[in-house]
């Protein structure tokens, strides 16, 4: 986190009032730290790969916590994130982690 923290130095914003600038100066670094923690610990850390034991085994039974729908697909034998998403797997993983981090930052 310290390798990019310097780029987040708060300053007077062009269209912000003095009070808004003071709020930005007070909370920018802390918000950045919370986002990085959510990105790293939860964004990267909670992805669960759901596998079938083998091609003939039944689909594991899981419910999507957001939609409430039953999960209808999973990784097959020998499949992993990189084999499913190929050349975009690293970028896709970072986008997933960032989306998770930003979403979680909005929760009280």
C-alpha positions as CSV (number, residue, x, y, z in Angstrom):
1,X,0.0,0.0,0.0
2,X,2.8,2.4,0.7
3,X,4.1,2.2,-2.8
4,X,1.1,4.2,-4.1
5,X,0.0,6.1,-1.1
6,X,2.0,9.2,-2.1
7,X,-0.3,9.8,-5.1
8,X,-3.2,10.2,-2.7
9,X,-2.0,13.4,-1.0
10,X,-5.1,15.5,-0.5
11,X,-5.1,19.1,-1.6
12,X,-7.5,21.9,-2.3
13,X,-10.0,20.6,-4.9
14,X,-10.8,23.0,-7.7
15,X,-14.6,22.8,-7.2
16,X,-14.7,22.1,-3.5
17,X,-15.4,24.5,-0.8
18,X,-13.0,25.0,2.1
19,X,-15.1,22.7,4.3
20,X,-15.3,20.0,1.6
21,X,-11.5,20.3,1.1
22,X,-11.0,19.9,4.9
23,X,-13.2,16.8,4.9
24,X,-11.2,15.3,1.9
25,X,-7.9,16.0,3.7
26,X,-9.1,14.4,6.9
27,X,-10.5,11.2,5.3
28,X,-8.8,10.5,2.0
29,X,-5.9,8.4,3.4
30,X,-8.1,6.4,5.8
31,X,-10.6,5.7,3.0
32,X,-7.8,4.6,0.8
33,X,-6.5,2.2,3.5
34,X,-10.0,0.7,4.0
35,X,-10.4,0.2,0.2
36,X,-7.0,-1.5,0.0
37,X,-7.9,-3.8,2.9
38,X,-11.2,-4.7,1.3
39,X,-9.6,-5.2,-2.1
40,X,-6.8,-7.5,-0.8
41,X,-8.4,-9.4,2.0
42,X,-12.0,-9.7,0.7
43,X,-11.7,-9.0,-3.0
44,X,-8.9,-11.5,-3.6
45,X,-9.5,-13.6,-0.5
46,X,-13.0,-14.8,-0.7
47,X,-13.4,-16.1,-4.2
48,X,-14.5,-19.7,-3.9
49,X,-13.9,-22.1,-6.7
50,X,-16.8,-24.7,-6.9
51,X,-15.7,-28.0,-8.4
52,X,-17.3,-31.2,-9.4
53,X,-15.5,-34.3,-8.0
54,X,-15.4,-35.8,-11.6
55,X,-17.4,-35.6,-14.8
56,X,-20.0,-38.0,-13.6
57,X,-20.6,-36.5,-10.2
58,X,-23.6,-34.4,-9.3
59,X,-23.4,-30.6,-9.4
60,X,-22.7,-29.2,-5.9
61,X,-25.7,-27.4,-4.4
62,X,-25.0,-23.7,-3.7
63,X,-27.2,-20.6,-3.6
64,X,-26.1,-17.2,-5.0
65,X,-26.3,-15.0,-1.9
66,X,-27.3,-11.9,-4.0
67,X,-29.9,-13.3,-6.4
68,X,-31.0,-16.3,-4.4
69,X,-30.7,-18.5,-7.5
70,X,-29.1,-21.9,-7.4
71,X,-25.6,-22.0,-8.9
72,X,-25.9,-23.9,-12.2
73,X,-22.3,-24.3,-13.3
74,X,-18.9,-25.0,-11.8
75,X,-15.3,-25.8,-12.6
76,X,-14.7,-29.2,-14.1
77,X,-11.8,-31.5,-13.3
78,X,-8.5,-29.7,-13.9
79,X,-10.0,-26.3,-14.5
80,X,-8.9,-23.2,-12.6
81,X,-9.4,-19.4,-13.0
82,X,-6.5,-19.1,-15.4
83,X,-7.7,-21.8,-17.7
84,X,-11.2,-20.5,-17.8
85,X,-10.3,-16.8,-18.5
86,X,-7.0,-17.2,-20.2
87,X,-5.1,-14.0,-21.1
88,X,-7.5,-11.7,-19.3
89,X,-7.5,-13.7,-16.0
90,X,-5.1,-11.4,-14.1
91,X,-6.9,-8.2,-15.3
92,X,-10.3,-9.8,-14.6
93,X,-9.2,-10.8,-11.1
94,X,-8.0,-7.3,-10.3
95,X,-11.3,-5.8,-11.5
96,X,-13.2,-8.3,-9.4
97,X,-11.2,-7.4,-6.3
98,X,-11.5,-3.7,-6.9
99,X,-15.2,-4.0,-7.4
100,X,-15.5,-5.9,-4.2
101,X,-13.4,-3.3,-2.4
102,X,-15.3,-0.3,-3.6
103,X,-18.7,-2.0,-2.9
104,X,-17.7,-2.9,0.6
105,X,-16.5,0.7,1.3
106,X,-20.0,1.9,0.7
107,X,-21.4,-0.2,3.6
108,X,-21.8,1.5,7.0
